[in-house]
Amino acid sequence: MELDKLCTTKLHEEGSELCVKDPLGNDTDFYITLAGIDSKRFKAAMVKMRKAILANPEADLDVLKAEAIAECILSWRGLTDNDKEVEFTLLRGENLFLSAPYIYEQANDFIGERINFMKD
């Protein structure tokens, strides 16, 4: 087994593209590039979320989770509003996950599957 095939951090840092499905499960032309579970970005987001929970046990977990997974967004493409491209910002990512929880779920699940970040 080649060592390169076992080392996942670099691939997870580079990210992989998720094709977002609509609420009915159909593919859309909206794609989110996400860092994976083995990335430093993901690990830092989890530490930040844990600290926020410890500092305020009454914190809104949905907001904290949306913030954490939004931190893993590297970019997106294909999202429009009134036919105008919506550029990615962290705040827009957080708001998207809060207003469309099914997209948050897709992103969260995608990040956790290491196979999504493996190259041939």
C-alpha positions as CSV (number, residue, x, y, z in Angstrom):
1,M,0.0,0.0,0.0
2,E,1.4,3.4,-1.0
3,L,1.6,5.9,1.8
4,D,-0.1,8.6,-0.4
5,K,-3.2,6.4,-0.5
6,L,-3.5,6.5,3.3
7,C,-2.9,10.2,3.9
8,T,-6.2,12.1,3.6
9,T,-5.6,15.5,5.2
10,K,-4.4,17.2,2.0
11,L,-7.3,15.9,-0.1
12,H,-9.8,17.0,2.6
13,E,-8.1,20.5,2.7
14,E,-8.4,20.7,-1.1
15,G,-12.1,20.0,-0.9
16,S,-14.7,18.2,-3.0
17,E,-17.8,19.3,-4.8
18,L,-21.3,18.4,-3.6
19,C,-24.2,18.6,-6.1
20,V,-27.0,20.0,-4.0
21,K,-30.3,18.2,-4.3
22,D,-33.6,20.1,-4.1
23,P,-36.2,19.3,-1.3
24,L,-37.6,16.5,-3.5
25,G,-34.2,14.8,-3.9
26,N,-33.5,16.0,-7.5
27,D,-30.1,17.2,-8.6
28,T,-29.8,20.9,-9.1
29,D,-27.2,23.0,-10.9
30,F,-26.0,24.4,-7.5
31,Y,-22.6,23.0,-6.3
32,I,-20.8,23.6,-3.0
33,T,-17.1,22.8,-2.6
34,L,-16.5,21.6,0.9
35,A,-13.5,20.7,3.0
36,G,-13.7,17.3,4.6
37,I,-13.7,15.8,8.0
38,D,-9.9,15.3,8.0
39,S,-9.2,19.0,7.2
40,K,-7.8,21.5,9.6
41,R,-10.7,23.7,8.7
42,F,-13.3,21.2,9.9
43,K,-11.4,20.4,13.1
44,A,-11.0,24.1,13.9
45,A,-14.8,24.6,13.3
46,M,-15.6,21.8,15.7
47,V,-13.3,23.2,18.4
48,K,-15.0,26.6,18.0
49,M,-18.4,25.1,18.3
50,R,-17.5,23.1,21.4
51,K,-16.1,26.2,23.0
52,A,-19.3,28.1,22.2
53,I,-21.4,25.4,23.8
54,L,-19.2,25.3,26.9
55,A,-19.4,29.0,27.2
56,N,-23.1,29.1,26.8
57,P,-25.0,25.8,27.3
58,E,-28.2,27.5,26.3
59,A,-26.8,28.5,22.8
60,D,-28.9,27.6,19.8
61,L,-27.3,24.4,18.5
62,D,-28.9,24.8,15.0
63,V,-27.1,28.1,14.6
64,L,-23.8,26.7,16.0
65,K,-24.0,23.7,13.7
66,A,-24.8,25.9,10.7
67,E,-21.8,28.2,11.5
68,A,-19.5,25.2,11.9
69,I,-20.4,23.5,8.6
70,A,-20.4,26.9,6.8
71,E,-16.8,27.3,7.9
72,C,-16.1,24.2,5.7
73,I,-17.4,25.8,2.5
74,L,-14.5,26.7,0.2
75,S,-16.7,28.0,-2.6
76,W,-20.0,27.5,-4.4
77,R,-21.4,28.0,-7.9
78,G,-24.7,27.9,-9.6
79,L,-26.7,29.7,-6.8
80,T,-28.8,32.6,-8.1
81,D,-31.3,35.0,-6.8
82,N,-33.5,36.7,-9.4
83,D,-31.2,35.4,-12.1
84,K,-28.1,37.0,-10.5
85,E,-25.2,34.9,-9.3
86,V,-25.0,34.8,-5.5
87,E,-21.4,35.0,-4.4
88,F,-20.3,32.9,-1.4
89,T,-19.7,34.6,1.9
90,L,-19.5,32.9,5.3
91,L,-22.6,34.7,6.4
92,R,-24.5,33.6,3.3
93,G,-23.5,30.0,3.9
94,E,-24.7,30.2,7.5
95,N,-28.0,31.7,6.4
96,L,-28.5,29.2,3.7
97,F,-28.0,26.3,6.1
98,L,-30.5,27.9,8.6
99,S,-33.1,28.6,6.0
100,A,-32.7,25.3,4.1
101,P,-31.8,22.7,6.7
102,Y,-32.0,19.9,4.1
103,I,-29.0,21.5,2.4
104,Y,-27.1,21.7,5.8
105,E,-27.9,17.9,6.2
106,Q,-26.5,17.2,2.7
107,A,-23.3,19.2,3.4
108,N,-22.8,17.7,6.9
109,D,-23.3,14.1,5.5
110,F,-21.0,14.8,2.5
111,I,-18.2,16.2,4.7
112,G,-18.2,13.0,6.9
113,E,-17.8,10.6,4.0
114,R,-14.1,10.3,3.4
115,I,-14.8,8.6,0.0
116,N,-16.1,11.9,-1.3
117,F,-12.6,13.3,-1.1
118,M,-10.6,10.4,-2.5
119,K,-9.0,10.7,-5.9
120,D,-8.7,7.7,-8.3
